[in-house]
Amino acid sequence: MDELVYILLGLTSITGLAFIIERGWTLRWDKVAPRIIADAVEACRSADGVNVLRQICETRPSPLGRLLLLASARLDWPKADNADALQTAARHEIVRLERGLVVLEIIVGIAPLLGLVGTIAGMMTLFGDIGVSGLNDAARLAKGIALILNATLIGLLIAIPSLIAWSYFSKKVEVLAAEMEAICDDFIRRMYSARADEMKTVKDAVAPPVAAPPPVAVPPPLPAPRSGAGRGKRPEAAR
C-alpha cells in the first residue's frame, strides 16, 4: 500500500509539473495577444488597414488574431450580429486558455489526500507489527513514524506549488480575456464608425442639389384714389 501511494504521488508531481510548464509557455502575452496585432488595430482606419491587419494575424497565429480574423471577415454583417458572433468565439478561446487549469485544481485537492492515505496506511501497518511483536525499541518506533509522515509532507509539497500556479494562471487568463475583449471592441467600433462615415460621404456626394424655389409673383400695387374722386357734381340750377 505504501509503495502504491508513493507511486501515485510521483505521477501526480510529474503531471503537475508538466502542466505548469505547458501553461506557463502557452499563456505568454506574446502567444495570446501579441503587441504587433494591438498596434495594427490602433492603426486600422480603412479597408487597407484591415488587409494589413489580416496579414499580421495570419502570420502571427494567436487567440486574439483568430478573433480579429473572424470579426474582419464579417464586417458586412450588422454591428450587433458581428459583436454577438465575436463574443461566442471569444468564449471558446477562453476555454482553450483555461485548458489544463482543472488538472492543477485536481492535483491541489488530491495530493494532500494521497499523502494522508499513505500516512494512515503506514501507521496501520506499524501498529499492527507492534501488536504482534510488542514494543521493544522506542527509537525504532519513532523512526518508523517519521518515515510514515513523509507521505503527508510530500503530498503538501506537491499541492502548494500547484495551488500557487493555479491561482496565478487563473488570474492571468482573466487579464488576457479582458485585454482581448478591449482590443476587439475597439476594432469593431473603429470599423463600423468608419463605415458609417463613408456611407454618409457617398450619400452626400450622390445627392442631387436642392432646387431653389420659384419666385413668387407679387401683384402690382393698386392705384391710389384721386382727391376728388367719389364726390358728386353739383347739379346745375334750372334756368
SULPEUR-V736149 format. One record per residue. N is the residue number from 0. RES is the residue in one letter. PHI is phi as a letter, one per 20 degrees, with the letter a starting at -180 (999 if undefined). Layout:
# SULPEUR-V736149
n:N res:RES phi:PHI
n:N res:RES phi:PHI
This chain:
# SULPEUR-V736149
n:0 res:M phi:999
n:1 res:D phi:f
n:2 res:E phi:f
n:3 res:L phi:f
n:4 res:V phi:f
n:5 res:Y phi:f
n:6 res:I phi:f
n:7 res:L phi:f
n:8 res:L phi:f
n:9 res:G phi:f
n:10 res:L phi:f
n:11 res:T phi:f
n:12 res:S phi:f
n:13 res:I phi:f
n:14 res:T phi:f
n:15 res:G phi:f
n:16 res:L phi:f
n:17 res:A phi:f
n:18 res:F phi:f
n:19 res:I phi:f
n:20 res:I phi:f
n:21 res:E phi:f
n:22 res:R phi:f
n:23 res:G phi:f
n:24 res:W phi:f
n:25 res:T phi:f
n:26 res:L phi:e
n:27 res:R phi:f
n:28 res:W phi:g
n:29 res:D phi:f
n:30 res:K phi:e
n:31 res:V phi:e
n:32 res:A phi:c
n:33 res:P phi:g
n:34 res:R phi:f
n:35 res:I phi:f
n:36 res:I phi:f
n:37 res:A phi:f
n:38 res:D phi:f
n:39 res:A phi:f
n:40 res:V phi:f
n:41 res:E phi:f
n:42 res:A phi:e
n:43 res:C phi:e
n:44 res:R phi:c
n:45 res:S phi:b
n:46 res:A phi:f
n:47 res:D phi:f
n:48 res:G phi:f
n:49 res:V phi:f
n:50 res:N phi:f
n:51 res:V phi:f
n:52 res:L phi:f
n:53 res:R phi:f
n:54 res:Q phi:f
n:55 res:I phi:f
n:56 res:C phi:f
n:57 res:E phi:f
n:58 res:T phi:e
n:59 res:R phi:c
n:60 res:P phi:g
n:61 res:S phi:a
n:62 res:P phi:g
n:63 res:L phi:f
n:64 res:G phi:f
n:65 res:R phi:f
n:66 res:L phi:f
n:67 res:L phi:f
n:68 res:L phi:f
n:69 res:L phi:f
n:70 res:A phi:f
n:71 res:S phi:f
n:72 res:A phi:f
n:73 res:R phi:c
n:74 res:L phi:f
n:75 res:D phi:e
n:76 res:W phi:f
n:77 res:P phi:f
n:78 res:K phi:g
n:79 res:A phi:f
n:80 res:D phi:f
n:81 res:N phi:f
n:82 res:A phi:f
n:83 res:D phi:f
n:84 res:A phi:f
n:85 res:L phi:f
n:86 res:Q phi:f
n:87 res:T phi:f
n:88 res:A phi:f
n:89 res:A phi:f
n:90 res:R phi:f
n:91 res:H phi:f
n:92 res:E phi:f
n:93 res:I phi:f
n:94 res:V phi:f
n:95 res:R phi:f
n:96 res:L phi:f
n:97 res:E phi:e
n:98 res:R phi:f
n:99 res:G phi:n
n:100 res:L phi:f
n:101 res:V phi:f
n:102 res:V phi:f
n:103 res:L phi:f
n:104 res:E phi:f
n:105 res:I phi:f
n:106 res:I phi:f
n:107 res:V phi:g
n:108 res:G phi:e
n:109 res:I phi:e
n:110 res:A phi:f
n:111 res:P phi:f
n:112 res:L phi:f
n:113 res:L phi:f
n:114 res:G phi:f
n:115 res:L phi:f
n:116 res:V phi:f
n:117 res:G phi:f
n:118 res:T phi:f
n:119 res:I phi:f
n:120 res:A phi:f
n:121 res:G phi:f
n:122 res:M phi:f
n:123 res:M phi:f
n:124 res:T phi:f
n:125 res:L phi:f
n:126 res:F phi:f
n:127 res:G phi:f
n:128 res:D phi:f
n:129 res:I phi:f
n:130 res:G phi:f
n:131 res:V phi:e
n:132 res:S phi:e
n:133 res:G phi:n
n:134 res:L phi:e
n:135 res:N phi:e
n:136 res:D phi:c
n:137 res:A phi:f
n:138 res:A phi:f
n:139 res:R phi:f
n:140 res:L phi:f
n:141 res:A phi:f
n:142 res:K phi:f
n:143 res:G phi:f
n:144 res:I phi:f
n:145 res:A phi:f
n:146 res:L phi:f
n:147 res:I phi:f
n:148 res:L phi:f
n:149 res:N phi:f
n:150 res:A phi:f
n:151 res:T phi:f
n:152 res:L phi:f
n:153 res:I phi:f
n:154 res:G phi:g
n:155 res:L phi:f
n:156 res:L phi:f
n:157 res:I phi:e
n:158 res:A phi:f
n:159 res:I phi:f
n:160 res:P phi:f
n:161 res:S phi:f
n:162 res:L phi:f
n:163 res:I phi:f
n:164 res:A phi:f
n:165 res:W phi:f
n:166 res:S phi:f
n:167 res:Y phi:f
n:168 res:F phi:f
n:169 res:S phi:f
n:170 res:K phi:f
n:171 res:K phi:f
n:172 res:V phi:f
n:173 res:E phi:f
n:174 res:V phi:f
n:175 res:L phi:f
n:176 res:A phi:f
n:177 res:A phi:f
n:178 res:E phi:f
n:179 res:M phi:f
n:180 res:E phi:f
n:181 res:A phi:f
n:182 res:I phi:f
n:183 res:C phi:f
n:184 res:D phi:f
n:185 res:D phi:f
n:186 res:F phi:f
n:187 res:I phi:f
n:188 res:R phi:f
n:189 res:R phi:f
n:190 res:M phi:f
n:191 res:Y phi:f
n:192 res:S phi:f
n:193 res:A phi:f
n:194 res:R phi:f
n:195 res:A phi:f
n:196 res:D phi:f
n:197 res:E phi:f
n:198 res:M phi:f
n:199 res:K phi:f
n:200 res:T phi:f
n:201 res:V phi:f
n:202 res:K phi:f
n:203 res:D phi:f
n:204 res:A phi:f
n:205 res:V phi:e
n:206 res:A phi:f
n:207 res:P phi:f
n:208 res:P phi:f
n:209 res:V phi:f
n:210 res:A phi:f
n:211 res:A phi:f
n:212 res:P phi:f
n:213 res:P phi:f
n:214 res:P phi:f
n:215 res:V phi:e
n:216 res:A phi:f
n:217 res:V phi:e
n:218 res:P phi:f
n:219 res:P phi:f
n:220 res:P phi:f
n:221 res:L phi:f
n:222 res:P phi:f
n:223 res:A phi:f
n:224 res:P phi:f
n:225 res:R phi:f
n:226 res:S phi:f
n:227 res:G phi:e
n:228 res:A phi:f
n:229 res:G phi:n
n:230 res:R phi:e
n:231 res:G phi:f
n:232 res:K phi:f
n:233 res:R phi:f
n:234 res:P phi:f
n:235 res:E phi:f
n:236 res:A phi:f
n:237 res:A phi:f
n:238 res:R phi:e
